[in-house]
Amino acid sequence: MAASTEREDLEARIAEVSEHIRTLIEQAPGVSGASDDDLIQERLEEQQALYKQLLEQRDALDNAS
């Protein structure tokens, strides 16, 4: 039961981060200036790294079951 709840929490976080990534990608064409562009790129890279980490956690949880 605990693994099921943990997986549900991971799935919710994965969906949230995925939405953040989508939003950042949509915002990118509308920004002007190098500093704004750099900030969007930095945030996108952070979110992509978090997304990858969450997927790895989910896979590890699945493999442990």
RAFEN-V109735 format. One record per backbone hydrogen bond with DSSP energy under -0.5 kcal/mol. CO is the residue of the C=O (numbers start at 1). NH is the residue of the N-H. E is the energy in kcal/mol with one decimal. If there is no record, write none. Layout:
co->[CO | CO]
nh->[NH | NH]
e->[E | E]
//
This chain:
co->[1 | 2 | 3 | 4 | 5 | 6 | 7 | 8 | 9 | 10 | 11 | 12 | 13 | 14 | 15 | 16 | 17 | 18 | 19 | 20 | 21 | 22 | 23 | 24 | 25 | 27 | 27 | 28 | 33 | 34 | 35 | 36 | 37 | 38 | 39 | 40 | 41 | 42 | 43 | 44 | 45 | 46 | 47 | 48 | 49 | 50 | 51 | 52 | 53 | 54 | 55 | 56 | 57 | 58 | 59 | 60 | 61 | 62]
nh->[5 | 6 | 7 | 8 | 9 | 10 | 11 | 12 | 13 | 14 | 15 | 16 | 17 | 18 | 19 | 20 | 21 | 22 | 23 | 24 | 25 | 26 | 27 | 28 | 29 | 30 | 31 | 31 | 37 | 38 | 39 | 40 | 41 | 42 | 43 | 44 | 45 | 46 | 47 | 48 | 49 | 50 | 51 | 52 | 53 | 54 | 55 | 56 | 57 | 58 | 59 | 60 | 61 | 62 | 63 | 64 | 65 | 65]
e->[-2.1 | -2.7 | -2.5 | -2.3 | -2.4 | -2.4 | -2.8 | -2.2 | -2.3 | -2.8 | -2.3 | -2.1 | -2.7 | -2.5 | -2.0 | -2.1 | -2.5 | -2.3 | -2.5 | -2.5 | -2.3 | -2.1 | -2.1 | -1.8 | -0.6 | -1.4 | -0.6 | -1.2 | -2.1 | -2.7 | -2.1 | -2.5 | -2.4 | -2.6 | -2.6 | -2.6 | -2.4 | -2.2 | -2.5 | -2.5 | -2.1 | -2.2 | -2.6 | -2.3 | -2.3 | -2.6 | -2.3 | -2.2 | -2.2 | -2.5 | -2.6 | -2.4 | -2.3 | -2.5 | -2.5 | -1.5 | -0.8 | -0.6]
//
